[in-house]
Amino acid sequence: MEFLLTIQRPPSSVPHPAGSPHLEPHLERQLSNRHIQLIAIGGAIGTGLFMGSGKTISAAGPSVIFVYMIIGFMLFFVMRAMGELLLSNLNYKSFSDFAADLLGPWAGFFTGWTYWFCWVVTGIADVIAIAGYSKELWPSLPLWVPGLITIGILLLLNLATVKAFGETEFWFALIKIVAIAALIIVGLFMIFSGFQSDAGPASFTNLWSHGGFFPNEFMGFVAGFQIAVFAFVGIELVGTTAAEAKDPEKNLPKAINSIPVRVLLFYVGALIILMSVTPWTQFAAGHSPFIAMFSLAGLGAAATIVNLVVLSSAMSSANSGIYSTSRMVYGLAQEGDAPAVFGALSGRKVPRNALFLSCVLLLSGVVLMYAGQDIGKAFDMVTTVSAVCFVFVWSIILASYLAFRKRRPHLHDASAFKMPGGVVMVWVVFAFFAFVLWTLTTQPDTFAALLATPLWFLILGVAWVILRRRPAHLIRFKEFQAQLEKDAKHTEEPELAKK
């Protein structure tokens, strides 16, 4: 799902040479409905669940189940707000578009670049995770080897056509879905057959017989939110994916409303099985609980297979991140918000220079691993930065919704996909985001990463001060608004005719 963030921008307003047609280079979109649907489902399963849940389980114990349920519940309202905004004007192709329209050009600039940064950092986390999985399979292998090999393979995949990339992601997603389903089925068999391991019998009683649901009390429960938030990054792309489908009025609500089912099945269901087969005390940060379950049960071959599956999942996530970041910086370049060199396309209609930029930035993941030789700490640091930036993007979506309700109440009244709870739930979710940021201050490693994150927004602020008064920016934003108003009128006229 993550890779589908190809931003369809309004026509570039940068002046063209005399006599040349005002045409914008086009990315070829060859992704079929089969690709989109399966990747949307597989997108609910990411590195944050496979690797990050080890830390959440060890910190919060069985209460981690409630952690994932609460986060999923809150983000559902963010997605509903996003869905209402996207359907209010079908010319919106991303949250940066409606943020720029409803909040101002600064919001589009900050959101676009922050979202790009989010996926760069997420890709770095995936490279770190891949190195960690590889080390378990091949202990003597230096950490930099799998990191460089991964980046090289992903670069080659993304330099090919979009259709080839979509087919690769289709099979990556299928592997993840089958892995989760197999884990749940095998886990249920172990539980009901009375399977014994060194950790004790597999039983649902393991959920409460090792200190209860809240063994580490309230602060342990709070600590679970730190890394669990990262497991949900990319969830907002459900709406963006559906908005690019042929029938957004039908596909967008269907995709967003399926979020609770995905959370219950992939996150809550899998974690209940994991902690029932083996007590939560057996899991540790930096190690995949999926692999640990089979290892502790004495199924060495199965553990190796799961390790390979988890490795392919991290590869999929990193691949999606590279695709997303390259398309985002390509779109920013088309608007004049990034150097023009990143707006060029190769003969295969692929933003080659933007791809090279993304892959070079991912190399910093290799450097981070050697900074402390602790994969778990490196993973925690980059995922904290990513989570904070994603919280900013989600908050911009909600702020845009508030502006929408105030400035265009007639469109809200006419909406067939209204956000449940409306303005009240927006402030409830804002309060939850404040709580999440507070949880990041309770541990030294996440607090250090939290303190470093404002540096990114300071850099963006300086860049915006320099760029905002350039004529190309002012012209582009006026054309952007004019196009949105034109499309909004086309949308309203049929509705008025019906009445």
N, C-alpha and C positions, 0 to 999 in steps of 0.2 A: 504494500500500500504506500509506503513512504516515498517511493520513487515517482509517484504520479503528480508531483508538484511542478509540472511544466506550466509556468505562468504565461497566460495568453494576455499580452499587454495591448493597450490601445496603440494605434499607429504612432510611430516615433515622430516627435515634433522637432527634432533636430533638423535645421535647414538642409536641403539637398541641393546638389549642384544644379545650375540652370540646365533645363532641358531633360533632366533625368526624371523618371517616374517616381512618385512618392510611394515607394514600395518598401516594405519591411521584410527581411529574410525570414523564411518560415521554417520551423522545425516540423519534420514529417511525423505525423502521429499515426502509427500503424498498429496501435494496441487494440485488440478485439475485446469484446465484452467478456469472453472467457478469461482473458488475462486480468482484466480489471476486477472481476468478481472474486476470483480466487486470491489475488494479491490483497484485496481489501480484507478478506477473512484472515489470511496469514499475517497481515500487518498487526493484528492484536497480539501476536507472539513475537517478542523481541529479546534482545540481549539482556534487558533489564529483568525479565522474568527468569531466563535461563541461568544467568550468573548473579545478578543483583539480589535475587530472592534469598540467596544464602545468607547475606548480611541481615536482611529484614527478619528472617526466621530466627537467627541467632540473637538478635536484639529484642524482638517483640514476642517471640514464642508463638503459640497458636493464635494470639490476638492479631497476628499479621493478616489473618483472614479478614478481620474487620477493617484493617488498614486499606487493603485493596478494594473492599466494597465501598468504603467511604470515598476514596479518591475517584473510583469509577462513577459513583453517584453524582459527585460534584461536577466532574468533567462532562457528564451527560448534558447538564444544563448549558455548559459552554458550547457544546456541539449543537444544541437546539437553538441557541441564540444565533450561532453562525448559520445554521440552516435557514432561519427566517430571513436573515440579511441577504444571503445569496439568492433566495427565491424572490426577494423584493425587486431585484433588477438582474436579469439573466446575463447582463454584460459584466457583472462581477465574476471574475474567475479565481479570485483568491482573497484572503483577508486583508492583504496589503492594499488591494483595490478599494474595498469599502472603507478601510481605515483612512485612506487618503481622501476619499469622497466625503466622509462624515465627520472626520476629526481634523483634516487638513493635510497638506502635502508632507509636513514633517512626520506625521504618523505613518504614511506609506513608506517614507525613507527609512525610518527607524525600524519599522516592522519587517520590511524586506531584508535589510542587512542583518538584523538580529536573527531572523529565521535562517538566513544563510549561515550565520555564525553558529547557530544551534546545531545544524546538521554537520558542520565541520567538526565541532566538539564531540558530537555523537559518533561520528565516524572514527575519531581518535579513540573513543572508548571501545568501539568494536574491534579496532586493531589490537588494543591492549588485551581484550578478552580472547581474541584469536590466539595471541601469543601464549596466554595462560592455558587454553585448551590444548594447544600443541605441546606445551611442556609436560602435560600429564600423559600424553601419548608417547612423546619422545623426550624423556628427561634430559638427555645430553645435548639437545639441540639449543644453540644460542638463541636468545629472545629476538634478536634483530632479523634472523633468517625468516621465520614465518611472517613477520611484519612486512618485510620488503617483498616477499613472494606474493602476499595477499594484495598489496597495493599494485604490483605489476599486473597480476591477473585481472583485477578489477578495472584497471585502466584499459587493458585490451578489450574486455567485455563492453565497456562503455564507448569505445571508439568505433565499435561495429554499429549496425543499424539499430534503430529503436525497436524494431520488431524482434530482432535477435535478443536484445536485452530483455524485452517483455517475456519471451519464451523461457529464458534462463530464470527470471524471477518467478514465473509460473511454477516451475519445478521446485525451486527453493521453497516457495510457500507450501507446496503440496507435501514436501518432506516434513516441514514443521507441523503441519496439521496432523499428519499421520503419526508423528512422534508423540504429540500430546494425547491423541486418542489411544495409542498403544499403551502409554504410561498409565492412563486412567483405567483401562481394561485390565492390564497386568496387575496393577495395584489392588483393584477390587478383588481379583482372583486370590492374591496373596492374603488379603484381609479375611475373606470368607472361607478360605481353606486352612486358616490357622498357621500361616507360614511363620517359621522360626528363624531367627538370625542371631548373631552375637549381640545385637542391640535389644533383643527381646522379641516377643510375639507381635505380629502385625495385627493391629486392632484399632478401631476408632477410639478406644479408651485412651490411646496415647495422646490424644488431643487435650485431655484434661488431667491425666494421672501423673504428670511431671511438673507439678506446681500450678496447675489450673490454666485457664485461658490467658491469664495475665501474670505469668510467673515473675516478670521483672517489673511489676507494678506499672504505675502510670508513665514514668519516664522511659521505661522500656517500650511501652506502646508508642510513645511520642517518637522515639528513635526509629521506629519502623517506617515512618513517613519519609525519612530523609532519602533513602535510595528507592523506595517504592514509587515515588513520583516519576522517577526516570523511566520506569517500566511502561509508562503511559505516553511517553513522548511520541509524536507522530499520529496520535489518535485524531487530531484535528484534520488530518488529510482525508478522512472518510468523507467529509463534506466537500472538499475540493475535488476529490475523485468523482463523486456523484454529480457534481455540478458540471463536469466536463462530459458526462454521458449524454446519450441522445435524448433521453426523456427525464430531465432533472426534476420536474414536478413529482414524478413517481419514484425515481431512484434515490433522490436525496433523502426524503423522509424514511424510506425503507432502510437505507444504510445507517442513518443516525439512530433510528429506533432499535436497531439490532445490537447496539453497543452494550446494553445491560446483559444480554444473552452471552456475548463474547466474554465479558468480564467474569460472569459466573462460571462459564465453562472452562476457559483457558487459565484464568488466574485462581479464582476461588476453588474450583473443582480440582485442579492439579495440586494446589497446595494442601488441600484437605487429604488427598491421597498420599502425598509425600510424607506428611507429618503423622499419618496413621500407620504407614508401613514401618517407618523408623521415627523414634522420638525426636522432637525438635532440638534436643540437646546435642544431637549428633551432627548438626549442620554448622558450618563456619563461614565467615566472610571470605570472599575471594575464591570460593569453590562452588561449583554448580551442584545444587541439591538434587538435580535430576540424575547426575552421574553417581552421587553419593548413595542414592536410594538403592540402585542396583548393585553397587560395590558392597555395601553393608549386608545386602541380602545374599551375598556370595555368588552373584551372577557376573563373573568377570567378563565374559564375552559380551554379554548384554551391555555392561557398563562401557566397554570399548565402542560398541555400536552407537550408544547414546552420545558418547563423547564426539563421535564423528557427526552425528545429527546436530548436536549443539554447535559444533564448529561450522557446519553449513549454515545454520541459522545466523550466526554472527557474520559470516561471509555475506549472506543475503542482506542483513541490515546495513553493513558497510557499503555494499554495492548500491543499495537504495539511497544511502546518504550521499555517495559520490554523484549519483545521477541528480538528486535534488539540488545539491549545492551548485553543480555546474549549470543547471537550468536556471537557477535563481540568479546567479551572477551574470548569466547571459541576458536575462530579462532586465536586470538593473543596468547593464551596459546599453541595451536598446533604448532605455529611457534617458541615458546620459548620466545616470547615477553611479556608474562604474567606468573604468577606462575602456575606450572603444575597442581595444584589441580583444577584449573578452566577448565582444558581440559578433565575432566572425564565426562562420560555419565552415566545416570541411565539405568535401565533395559528397560525403554520405549524409549531409544535413545534420551534423553533430557539432556542438560547440567545443571544438577541440582544445582551444586555449583555456577555456574555463575548466575543462576536465583536468588539464595539466596543473592548473592552479590548485584545484581541490586535492589532487594526489600529492602534490608537494607539501601541502599543509598537513596531510595525514602522517607524513614522516615524523612530525613532532611527537606522535604517539610512541614511536620507537625511542626517542630521546627521553620521554617521561618514564618509560620502563626502567631505564638505566639510571635515572636520577636518584632512585632509592632502592632499586632492585626488589621492590615490593609491588607486585602486580595489583594486589587488592587495594592498596592505598592510592596508587595511580588511577585505578578505575574509579574509586570513590571521589577523587578530586575532580576529574573531568566530568563525571556524571552530575556532580553538584552544580558546577558552572552551567552545564547544559540545562538542568532542571530549572535553575533560576531564570535563564533566558526564555525557556518555554513558558514559564509562569508569566513573564512579561508579555509574550505574544498572546497567551490566553486572556490576559487582562485587557489587552488592546481590543480583542474581539468583544468582550463584555462592555468596554467603554464605548465602542462603536454602536453597540445595541442600545445603550442609554441615549446616545445622540440621535439614533434612528427614531426611537420612541418620542423624543422631544421635537425633532425637526420634521418628521414625516408620519404623523399619527394616522393619516388616511391610508397609508400603505400598510401600517400595522393592522388597522381595522379590517383591511381587505385580505390579509394573509390567511391562507388555509393551513399554515404550519406554524402557529404561534408557539413561542417559548412558554412552557408551563411555569407558573409562578411569576412571570414577568419581571418587573423592576425589583420586587422584593427578593426574588431568588438571585438576582445579580449581586445584590449587596451581601447575601448569605455566602455566595461563592467567593466574593472579595474577602470576606472575613476568614474564610477557610484558607485562601492563599496567604493571608497575613500569618495565620497559624503555621502553615508549611514553612514560610521563611523563618519564623521563630524557631521551629524545630532544628533548622540548620545551624543555629547558634549554640545548640546544646552539646555538640561534639567538636573537639579541636580541629579535626581534619576537614569537616564540612564547613566549619566557621571560617577557616582560613580561605577556602575556596569562595565562600560567600563574600568575604571582604575584597577579594580580587576582582569579582565580577563587575562592579561599577566602573572599573577602568575601561571596559568595552564601551559602555554608554558615554563615557567622557570622550573617547576617541570619535564616536559617532556624532556627538554634539559639536565638536570642533569641525568635523567634515561638513556637517549641515550648515554651520555658520558661513563656511566658505562657499558652498555650492548653492545655497537657497536663492541668492540674488542674481544668479546667472540667467541671461535671457532665455536660454534653451529650456531651463527648468520652468520658468514662468509660462512660456508658450505651451510647453507640454501639459502642464496642469490645467490650463484653460481649455485646451482641446479635449483633455480627458473628461473634464466636467461637462463640456458641451455634448460629448458623445453619450455620457451617462444620462443626461437630461433627455436627449433625443430618444434613447432606448426606453427610458421610463415612460415617456409619452406614448410610445408605441404599445407598451404593456398596458397602460391605463385605458387607452381608447376602446379596445375590445370589451373591457370590463364595463365601461360606461354605456357602451352600446347594448350590452346584455340587460342593463338595468332600465 
